[in-house]
Amino acid sequence: MTQEELQKALEAISKSGITVNGDLVLSKHVENEIGNVEDGGIGIQYVYNNTKPKASQNKKTKEKKTSNGMPKTLKYYTHSNKGVLSRQRNRVNLVFKKWNEWGWLDNQTTANDFDAFFEGEPRHCNIVFKKNTTVLSVFLRDLLDYENSHKEKIISKQTGQSATSLVKEQFGKTGNFEEARLTDDDRFKIKATLYILNTENPIVHRQGGDDNDYDTSDAAFQAVLSGQLRSTKGI
């Protein structure tokens, strides 16, 4: 089709009242059909739109990036206050010792990995928890909800973090919160761990010992938690 013939075809379409939306690309030779248009008929039968369809407005063009693919850890440490931070690290170290004493941790779990679990930065901490999943689930749930005397949570909230997600992503287990499965000893040890991690709670000073001699036995924590013993010293 020549430029002149194309112009005539477009004028004929315009006069016929045909409305076409989009870009017109006449890809069919219409030499034999122009006369039909001029006689009042509709001679051009094929009109194509070469423009590509727009992508759906709801379709995301890019995948949302995750942090670094690592599971979350507990945001416990307060780096802005060196005094508080030192106490917090001492408490985490004490929990590590108690959990090993109770047989809750595999012997391949290192103190550094355990410490990193309270740092707040996403990473896999390689902690092998040997006690049943209910103890782990209930402890993490209660820890995330735990408040000090000022009604402040001792674990800073992170978006999307829950006991269930921590149990699954950090420990590779399925959360279980059936508290009927807990023994009295389990409940005591969960409460004792929470007590230790609250730096407002002083650790018991051993009678007859020096200022650095603390009683971290289960019996001492049992007495404190039951109100039978007043704790006066802390680390």
BAFI-3210 file (N, C-alpha, C; in Angstrom, 3 decimals, decimal comma, padded with zeros to 6 digits):
// residues 235
n [1|2|3|4|5|6|7|8|9|10|11|12|13|14|15|16|17|18|19|20|21|22|23|24|25|26|27|28|29|30|31|32|33|34|35|36|37|38|39|40|41|42|43|44|45|46|47|48|49|50|51|52|53|54|55|56|57|58|59|60|61|62|63|64|65|66|67|68|69|70|71|72|73|74|75|76|77|78|79|80|81|82|83|84|85|86|87|88|89|90|91|92|93|94|95|96|97|98|99|100|101|102|103|104|105|106|107|108|109|110|111|112|113|114|115|116|117|118|119|120|121|122|123|124|125|126|127|128|129|130|131|132|133|134|135|136|137|138|139|140|141|142|143|144|145|146|147|148|149|150|151|152|153|154|155|156|157|158|159|160|161|162|163|164|165|166|167|168|169|170|171|172|173|174|175|176|177|178|179|180|181|182|183|184|185|186|187|188|189|190|191|192|193|194|195|196|197|198|199|200|201|202|203|204|205|206|207|208|209|210|211|212|213|214|215|216|217|218|219|220|221|222|223|224|225|226|227|228|229|230|231|232|233|234|235]
n.u [000,856|000,532|001,608|-000,311|-002,596|-002,949|-003,565|-006,041|-007,523|-007,597|-009,009|-011,448|-012,242|-012,596|-014,777|-016,725|-017,448|-016,304|-014,737|-011,602|-009,675|-006,426|-003,176|-002,946|-002,157|-001,847|-001,707|-002,445|-002,612|-004,634|-005,460|-007,473|-009,703|-010,174|-011,811|-014,250|-014,670|-014,939|-017,331|-019,092|-019,112|-017,602|-014,417|-011,922|-010,830|-009,080|-007,480|-004,788|-003,353|-000,286|000,898|002,280|000,494|-000,245|001,334|-000,268|-001,588|-001,524|000,434|003,560|006,661|009,133|010,676|010,187|012,846|014,392|015,849|018,550|018,144|018,486|017,432|015,592|016,895|016,864|016,208|017,747|019,982|021,190|022,870|023,415|023,812|026,392|026,697|024,273|024,360|026,599|025,633|023,531|024,894|026,267|024,090|023,046|025,167|025,037|022,554|023,226|025,040|023,317|021,400|023,011|023,709|021,223|020,856|019,714|020,921|022,798|026,135|027,627|026,813|027,978|029,248|029,496|027,743|025,348|025,249|025,022|022,417|020,925|021,484|020,082|020,535|019,899|020,665|021,844|022,074|023,000|022,155|021,493|018,734|017,880|015,827|012,238|010,015|007,851|008,693|010,630|009,010|007,054|008,734|009,974|007,720|006,794|009,015|009,118|006,889|007,465|007,659|009,395|009,559|008,849|007,003|008,093|009,072|011,521|012,621|013,113|010,601|010,294|009,339|007,086|008,123|007,793|007,100|006,508|007,616|010,315|010,913|010,567|012,223|014,717|015,337|014,426|012,094|008,635|006,376|004,938|002,459|001,160|000,600|-000,008|001,696|003,966|006,151|006,264|008,878|009,795|008,314|009,307|012,001|011,712|010,620|012,730|014,726|013,624|013,607|016,354|017,138|015,937|017,348|016,799|016,312|018,070|020,797|021,074|023,100|025,593|025,508|027,973|029,888|032,110|031,845|031,608|030,569|028,082|024,971|023,903|022,440|019,838|018,236|018,453|017,224|014,716|013,882|013,861|011,933|009,688|009,339|010,559|013,123|015,075|016,583|019,623|021,931|023,422|024,381]
n.v [-001,195|002,166|005,416|007,312|005,753|004,670|006,963|007,624|005,420|005,744|008,148|007,295|005,501|007,241|008,783|006,862|006,488|004,655|003,806|003,424|002,271|002,713|001,970|002,164|-000,244|-001,006|-003,883|-005,392|-005,766|-003,589|-002,869|-003,806|-003,337|-000,737|000,530|-000,529|000,661|003,297|003,085|003,004|000,761|-001,368|-001,789|-002,297|-004,772|-005,831|-004,750|-004,120|-004,012|-003,204|-002,682|-003,796|-005,587|-003,986|-004,699|-006,266|-004,146|-005,054|-006,927|-007,741|-006,427|-006,875|-009,048|-008,942|-008,199|-010,201|-009,884|-011,170|-013,747|-015,181|-016,571|-014,798|-013,350|-012,927|-009,690|-008,577|-007,437|-004,281|-001,980|000,697|001,373|000,761|-000,296|-001,667|-003,407|-004,985|-006,334|-007,719|-009,463|-010,998|-012,251|-013,781|-015,490|-016,877|-018,160|-019,831|-021,542|-022,700|-023,974|-025,862|-027,315|-028,339|-030,035|-029,165|-028,324|-029,338|-030,616|-029,496|-026,945|-023,732|-021,180|-018,714|-018,890|-019,181|-016,743|-015,037|-015,484|-013,732|-011,302|-009,962|-009,604|-010,928|-014,297|-017,687|-019,556|-022,036|-023,544|-026,360|-027,629|-029,759|-030,483|-031,086|-029,843|-028,370|-027,134|-025,360|-023,806|-022,628|-021,270|-019,345|-017,952|-016,855|-015,336|-013,390|-011,970|-011,045|-008,651|-006,037|-004,431|-001,894|-002,117|-002,621|-004,417|-006,954|-007,985|-006,523|-005,692|-007,191|-006,916|-009,316|-011,316|-014,164|-016,642|-019,044|-018,707|-018,434|-020,916|-022,571|-021,465|-020,936|-023,163|-025,324|-026,755|-027,678|-025,533|-026,026|-025,578|-026,816|-026,725|-028,605|-030,654|-029,965|-030,470|-029,958|-029,336|-028,446|-026,075|-024,610|-024,240|-022,751|-020,389|-019,684|-019,114|-016,864|-015,157|-014,831|-013,496|-011,034|-008,191|-006,574|-008,195|-009,268|-011,577|-014,275|-013,891|-015,900|-017,248|-016,461|-016,202|-014,252|-010,921|-011,553|-014,007|-015,891|-017,536|-019,756|-022,018|-024,474|-024,760|-022,289|-020,575|-021,713|-021,073|-018,263|-017,768|-018,827|-017,107|-017,510|-016,786|-013,910|-012,108|-010,407|-009,561|-008,916|-009,798]
n.w [000,000|-000,897|000,364|-000,244|-000,732|001,795|003,239|002,115|002,930|005,705|005,884|004,870|006,831|008,932|008,013|007,969|010,560|012,237|015,211|016,594|019,168|020,564|019,082|015,577|013,246|010,084|008,582|006,473|002,975|001,180|-001,347|-003,069|-001,631|-001,086|-002,889|-002,184|000,285|-000,564|-001,877|000,116|001,655|004,160|003,949|005,056|007,026|008,872|011,579|013,577|016,829|017,809|020,193|023,283|025,792|028,886|031,967|034,747|037,279|039,845|039,925|041,153|040,186|041,130|043,428|046,909|048,991|051,461|054,771|055,310|054,891|057,181|060,367|062,950|066,007|069,613|070,737|073,141|074,418|075,592|074,114|074,401|077,003|078,966|081,536|082,046|079,884|080,524|082,791|081,613|079,863|081,718|082,901|080,784|080,393|082,803|082,497|080,369|081,658|083,567|081,912|080,682|082,933|083,602|081,524|079,176|076,865|073,999|074,045|072,035|071,653|071,779|074,048|072,790|070,593|071,962|073,317|071,121|070,368|071,836|070,862|068,856|066,146|062,892|062,442|062,263|065,114|065,859|068,081|069,936|071,291|073,801|075,530|075,698|073,077|074,031|076,406|075,377|073,643|075,369|077,125|075,381|074,498|076,959|077,612|075,565|076,259|078,760|081,362|083,116|086,387|085,683|083,758|081,300|078,469|078,520|076,290|073,254|070,920|067,740|064,359|063,193|064,736|066,780|069,311|068,064|065,463|066,124|067,305|065,093|062,987|064,143|065,698|064,305|064,869|065,600|067,088|070,341|072,645|074,722|077,847|079,715|079,372|080,675|083,418|087,016|087,610|085,133|084,875|087,036|086,226|083,897|084,980|086,663|084,780|083,502|085,697|086,133|083,754|083,998|084,826|086,960|089,058|091,777|092,231|094,478|097,343|098,635|101,867|104,243|102,333|100,147|098,636|095,997|095,809|094,800|095,200|093,060|092,920|092,309|094,516|095,795|093,945|093,944|096,533|096,418|094,395|095,586|097,601|100,016|100,487|100,609|098,112|097,968|096,751|093,560|090,166]
ca.u [000,000|001,299|001,246|-001,557|-003,688|-003,132|-004,258|-007,430|-008,169|-007,838|-010,082|-012,688|-012,627|-013,074|-016,103|-017,695|-017,857|-015,666|-013,799|-010,599|-008,820|-005,088|-002,336|-003,381|-001,123|-002,532|-000,712|-002,971|-002,728|-006,060|-005,691|-008,729|-010,812|-010,380|-012,984|-015,401|-014,851|-015,439|-018,724|-019,943|-018,946|-016,467|-013,457|-010,769|-011,354|-008,067|-006,739|-004,045|-002,707|001,021|001,422|002,231|-000,433|000,399|001,332|-001,289|-001,173|-001,352|001,549|004,819|007,718|010,329|010,422|010,614|014,047|014,437|017,034|019,694|017,763|018,775|016,353|015,752|017,337|016,197|016,826|017,794|021,084|021,066|024,234|023,586|024,144|027,431|026,454|023,180|024,833|027,476|024,768|022,793|025,794|026,492|022,882|022,971|026,199|024,518|021,524|023,948|025,559|022,200|020,805|023,914|023,566|019,936|020,840|018,855|021,702|023,785|027,471|028,235|026,371|029,030|028,835|029,400|026,498|024,249|025,265|024,535|020,964|020,320|022,060|019,073|020,862|019,528|021,719|021,553|022,951|023,488|021,837|020,753|017,944|017,604|014,587|011,119|009,640|006,903|009,489|011,212|007,943|006,466|009,750|010,124|006,474|006,779|010,110|008,721|005,838|007,915|007,857|010,023|008,694|008,433|006,107|008,862|009,466|012,976|012,992|012,547|009,747|010,701|008,214|006,941|008,766|006,916|007,687|006,334|008,598|011,653|011,061|010,667|013,317|016,008|015,600|013,986|011,056|007,270|005,980|003,899|002,180|000,304|001,268|-000,275|002,837|005,071|006,218|006,521|010,294|009,885|007,765|010,262|013,194|011,322|010,513|014,075|015,423|013,068|014,080|017,763|017,282|015,493|018,500|016,334|016,296|019,429|021,099|021,269|024,463|025,765|025,832|029,339|030,816|032,522|030,914|031,491|030,143|026,629|024,358|023,113|021,885|018,392|017,576|018,397|016,192|013,427|013,538|013,539|010,677|008,583|009,261|011,142|014,463|015,196|017,850|020,170|023,092|023,173|025,450]
ca.v [000,000|003,417|006,404|007,966|004,809|004,575|008,168|007,508|004,414|006,328|009,134|006,554|004,976|008,371|009,177|005,795|006,505|003,587|004,295|002,424|002,688|002,128|002,307|001,479|-000,765|-001,675|-004,834|-006,138|-004,996|-003,353|-002,195|-004,251|-003,065|000,701|000,885|-000,918|001,710|004,505|002,846|003,006|-000,466|-001,407|-002,598|-002,687|-005,721|-006,253|-003,676|-004,731|-003,148|-003,805|-002,369|-004,908|-005,341|-003,537|-005,667|-006,000|-003,210|-005,768|-007,851|-007,134|-006,622|-007,310|-009,771|-008,231|-008,798|-010,484|-009,297|-011,907|-015,152|-015,793|-016,443|-013,726|-013,673|-012,114|-008,378|-008,457|-006,582|-002,828|-001,526|002,119|001,516|-000,246|-000,970|-002,626|-004,422|-005,892|-007,177|-008,610|-010,516|-011,893|-013,063|-014,766|-016,488|-017,702|-019,026|-020,857|-022,514|-023,436|-024,853|-027,004|-028,088|-029,031|-030,936|-028,624|-028,005|-030,287|-030,136|-028,801|-025,549|-022,931|-019,981|-017,606|-019,055|-018,913|-015,297|-014,398|-015,638|-012,602|-010,093|-009,251|-009,598|-012,188|-015,295|-018,998|-019,643|-023,415|-024,011|-027,621|-027,703|-031,180|-030,672|-031,180|-028,620|-027,593|-026,290|-024,295|-022,936|-021,863|-020,334|-018,232|-017,165|-016,087|-014,363|-012,284|-011,215|-010,720|-007,232|-005,755|-003,697|-000,645|-002,519|-002,611|-005,767|-007,085|-008,309|-005,523|-006,297|-007,149|-007,204|-010,687|-012,288|-014,841|-017,871|-020,074|-018,504|-018,701|-022,363|-023,170|-020,980|-020,976|-024,480|-026,367|-027,566|-027,169|-025,039|-026,747|-024,783|-027,591|-026,622|-029,818|-031,541|-029,501|-030,945|-028,877|-028,983|-027,637|-024,753|-023,924|-023,859|-021,649|-019,194|-019,343|-018,486|-015,515|-014,400|-014,501|-012,550|-009,710|-007,665|-005,928|-009,213|-009,610|-012,989|-014,524|-013,919|-017,085|-016,939|-016,774|-015,991|-012,865|-010,130|-012,119|-015,399|-015,928|-018,862|-019,965|-023,373|-024,568|-024,563|-020,844|-019,998|-022,222|-020,297|-016,892|-017,766|-019,140|-016,046|-017,944|-016,231|-012,583|-011,940|-009,103|-009,212|-009,259|-009,667]
ca.w [000,000|-000,960|001,384|-000,696|-000,506|003,242|003,674|001,685|003,764|007,022|005,741|004,687|008,146|009,733|007,526|008,223|011,964|012,987|016,236|016,941|020,283|020,529|017,936|014,364|012,363|008,969|008,110|005,338|001,731|000,978|-002,625|-003,657|-000,738|-000,955|-003,654|-001,403|001,284|-001,230|-002,263|001,298|002,423|005,080|003,218|005,863|007,988|009,824|012,226|014,668|017,810|018,044|021,519|024,221|026,905|030,114|033,070|035,758|038,315|041,104|039,834|041,591|039,209|041,839|044,659|048,105|049,540|052,888|055,389|054,785|054,872|058,467|061,358|063,930|067,358|070,632|070,935|074,600|074,858|075,497|073,859|074,710|078,419|079,207|082,807|081,846|078,937|081,248|083,620|080,721|079,385|082,857|083,105|079,698|080,693|083,887|081,908|079,599|082,624|084,162|080,909|080,551|084,173|083,539|080,375|078,130|075,672|073,511|074,404|070,910|071,685|072,400|074,779|071,830|069,836|072,886|073,526|069,890|070,300|072,542|070,275|068,079|064,724|062,242|062,195|062,809|066,285|066,048|069,426|069,937|072,515|074,018|076,262|074,748|072,376|074,826|077,312|074,554|073,131|076,465|077,602|074,440|074,566|078,203|077,570|074,693|076,958|080,113|081,661|084,405|087,319|085,028|082,664|080,061|078,051|078,537|074,912|072,346|069,907|066,340|063,475|062,725|065,622|067,730|069,833|067,037|064,393|066,670|067,461|063,764|062,164|064,838|066,272|063,389|065,500|065,525|068,396|071,071|073,831|075,606|079,140|080,496|079,188|081,516|084,800|087,969|087,460|083,912|085,173|087,906|085,477|083,010|085,819|087,129|083,655|083,358|086,847|085,900|082,649|084,439|085,571|088,192|090,108|092,232|092,454|095,906|097,871|099,471|103,261|104,628|101,224|099,935|097,831|094,652|095,954|094,613|095,253|091,840|092,963|092,111|095,813|096,059|093,073|094,438|097,720|096,000|093,640|096,494|098,601|101,283|100,631|100,035|097,413|098,343|095,918|092,164|089,185]
c.u [000,889|000,819|-000,087|-002,763|-004,002|-003,913|-005,732|-008,193|-008,519|-008,966|-011,428|-013,198|-013,224|-014,494|-017,158|-018,143|-017,243|-014,659|-012,857|-009,733|-007,461|-004,341|-002,787|-002,164|-001,840|-001,532|-001,204|-003,022|-004,200|-006,350|-007,065|-009,929|-011,097|-011,622|-014,255|-015,693|-015,456|-016,891|-019,658|-019,833|-017,771|-015,457|-012,277|-011,260|-010,355|-007,283|-006,083|-003,451|-001,397|001,577|001,267|001,257|000,334|000,293|000,282|-000,747|-000,876|-000,147|002,837|005,900|009,009|009,933|010,942|011,799|013,904|015,737|018,302|019,410|017,996|017,608|016,649|016,283|016,633|016,935|016,771|018,835|020,813|022,472|024,467|023,973|025,126|027,207|025,387|023,631|025,723|026,659|024,005|023,670|026,121|025,303|022,742|024,003|025,743|023,435|022,178|024,475|024,437|021,571|021,693|023,803|022,280|019,857|019,953|019,598|022,628|025,177|028,203|027,803|027,407|028,448|028,658|028,112|025,292|024,129|024,680|023,022|020,246|020,776|021,064|019,334|020,505|020,746|021,243|022,564|023,443|023,275|021,008|020,069|017,469|016,304|013,427|010,685|008,676|007,638|010,052|010,152|007,371|007,474|009,866|008,879|006,472|007,880|009,741|007,664|006,302|008,178|008,540|009,068|008,194|007,490|006,790|009,260|010,992|013,511|012,322|011,791|010,337|009,524|008,226|007,575|007,763|007,634|007,621|007,386|010,016|011,906|011,298|011,951|014,682|016,364|015,128|012,940|009,679|006,821|004,856|003,691|001,205|000,954|001,007|000,884|004,017|004,998|006,418|007,966|010,508|009,434|008,720|011,454|012,908|011,258|011,880|014,868|014,938|013,557|015,521|017,902|016,756|016,581|018,091|016,360|017,720|019,583|021,470|022,754|024,582|026,177|027,257|030,351|031,232|031,532|030,705|031,026|028,619|026,121|023,446|022,558|020,384|017,648|017,434|017,312|014,797|012,962|013,142|012,175|009,470|008,440|009,855|012,510|014,514|016,568|018,374|021,341|022,798|024,390|024,860]
c.v [001,241|004,352|007,061|007,072|004,667|005,772|008,116|006,534|004,987|007,357|008,440|005,994|006,070|008,764|008,128|005,730|005,412|004,205|003,173|002,983|002,009|002,548|001,492|001,015|-001,541|-002,610|-005,651|-005,230|-004,830|-002,668|-002,548|-003,881|-001,582|001,143|000,557|000,120|002,950|004,352|002,785|001,765|-000,341|-002,349|-003,049|-003,537|-006,091|-005,051|-004,263|-003,677|-003,817|-003,544|-003,565|-004,596|-004,949|-004,622|-005,273|-005,092|-003,918|-006,700|-007,156|-007,452|-007,106|-008,034|-008,952|-008,957|-009,051|-009,930|-009,964|-013,400|-015,874|-015,631|-015,329|-014,263|-012,728|-010,798|-008,044|-007,429|-005,095|-002,244|-000,074|002,364|000,405|-001,002|-002,028|-003,758|-005,452|-006,854|-008,179|-009,769|-011,508|-012,809|-014,132|-015,871|-017,428|-018,660|-020,161|-021,950|-023,361|-024,397|-026,060|-027,920|-028,909|-030,023|-030,465|-028,385|-029,157|-029,730|-029,449|-027,329|-024,720|-021,724|-018,805|-017,689|-018,733|-017,408|-014,561|-014,482|-014,468|-011,252|-009,289|-009,204|-010,937|-013,075|-016,635|-019,269|-021,051|-023,927|-025,288|-027,751|-029,125|-031,451|-030,664|-029,811|-027,758|-026,651|-025,103|-023,304|-022,037|-020,851|-019,121|-017,344|-016,276|-015,029|-013,158|-011,394|-010,647|-009,218|-007,073|-004,927|-002,379|-000,897|-002,412|-004,052|-005,853|-007,539|-007,288|-006,210|-006,122|-007,580|-008,663|-011,740|-012,863|-016,076|-018,981|-019,949|-018,791|-020,201|-023,025|-022,775|-021,114|-022,391|-025,635|-027,290|-026,926|-026,766|-025,858|-026,042|-025,483|-027,665|-027,824|-030,805|-031,146|-030,113|-029,745|-028,408|-028,125|-026,203|-023,944|-023,411|-022,759|-020,349|-018,736|-018,653|-017,061|-014,613|-013,932|-013,406|-011,152|-009,132|-006,876|-006,908|-009,538|-011,108|-013,170|-014,562|-015,090|-016,694|-017,382|-016,578|-014,541|-012,177|-010,692|-013,575|-015,474|-017,364|-019,022|-021,385|-023,333|-024,298|-023,079|-020,196|-020,472|-021,372|-018,875|-016,847|-018,070|-018,101|-016,398|-017,322|-014,893|-012,443|-010,527|-008,656|-009,611|-009,103|-009,129]
c.w [000,000|000,143|001,031|-000,430|000,980|003,756|003,304|002,581|005,136|006,970|005,606|006,016|008,990|009,341|007,864|009,675|012,801|013,955|016,629|018,050|020,180|019,291|016,745|013,582|011,281|008,326|006,922|004,115|001,389|-000,346|-003,200|-002,819|-000,578|-001,716|-002,899|-000,324|000,645|-001,656|-001,062|002,146|003,390|004,484|004,054|007,023|009,083|010,333|013,464|015,584|018,200|019,441|022,433|025,341|028,154|031,183|034,083|036,839|039,621|041,106|040,222|040,568|039,848|043,113|045,831|048,721|051,033|053,446|054,875|054,767|056,179|059,438|062,354|065,251|068,324|070,840|072,425|075,050|074,608|075,346|074,253|076,164|078,796|080,514|082,687|080,934|079,633|082,117|082,756|080,240|080,511|083,080|082,024|079,924|081,807|083,376|081,113|080,525|083,222|083,153|080,646|081,763|084,160|082,388|079,238|076,818|075,305|073,806|073,257|070,843|072,443|073,126|073,827|071,017|070,719|073,137|072,315|069,752|070,968|071,968|069,457|066,589|064,091|061,988|062,739|063,915|066,606|067,473|069,310|071,289|072,707|074,760|075,271|074,222|073,175|075,781|076,542|074,104|074,224|077,010|076,684|074,424|075,804|078,227|076,712|075,356|078,298|080,279|083,009|085,267|086,742|083,855|081,297|079,722|078,032|077,178|073,997|071,219|068,519|065,474|063,026|063,605|066,609|068,237|068,778|065,943|064,877|066,789|066,101|063,045|062,838|065,311|065,395|063,960|065,296|066,929|069,019|072,406|074,788|076,990|080,041|080,389|080,073|082,905|085,722|087,871|086,224|084,190|086,049|087,103|084,458|083,807|086,319|086,031|083,447|084,484|086,620|084,841|082,976|085,345|086,814|089,366|090,531|092,431|093,932|096,263|098,837|100,891|103,596|103,529|101,111|099,002|096,430|094,674|095,925|094,629|094,041|091,776|092,721|093,413|096,131|095,217|093,490|095,612|097,352|095,323|094,527|097,599|099,936|101,545|099,923|099,396|097,643|097,492|094,481|091,291|087,896]
res [m|t|q|e|e|l|q|k|a|l|e|a|i|s|k|s|g|i|t|v|n|g|d|l|v|l|s|k|h|v|e|n|e|i|g|n|v|e|d|g|g|i|g|i|q|y|v|y|n|n|t|k|p|k|a|s|q|n|k|k|t|k|e|k|k|t|s|n|g|m|p|k|t|l|k|y|y|t|h|s|n|k|g|v|l|s|r|q|r|n|r|v|n|l|v|f|k|k|w|n|e|w|g|w|l|d|n|q|t|t|a|n|d|f|d|a|f|f|e|g|e|p|r|h|c|n|i|v|f|k|k|n|t|t|v|l|s|v|f|l|r|d|l|l|d|y|e|n|s|h|k|e|k|i|i|s|k|q|t|g|q|s|a|t|s|l|v|k|e|q|f|g|k|t|g|n|f|e|e|a|r|l|t|d|d|d|r|f|k|i|k|a|t|l|y|i|l|n|t|e|n|p|i|v|h|r|q|g|g|d|d|n|d|y|d|t|s|d|a|a|f|q|a|v|l|s|g|q|l|r|s|t|k|g|i]
***
